[in-house]
């Protein structure tokens, strides 16, 4: 099950579970749409994989399977 991380790893923008501006790679690295498209060109800076829109978990499912609250940011600035 996806973690649904709460923020962009580059700019720390909030990305709530219902956000349609969250992008992820196959390792669930999470970025906002602006960073994913503009700064990263659709490629994850951590693993080199492609970034795709993160699916939205239905609100009813968040009750029993909530999104992560752990914020992750990169040790090094995004390109």
Secondary structure, DSSP 8 states (H G I E B T S, - for coil): -----SB-TTT--B--TT-SSEEE-TT--EEEHHIIIIISTTB-TTT--B-EE-----HHHHTTS---------SS---
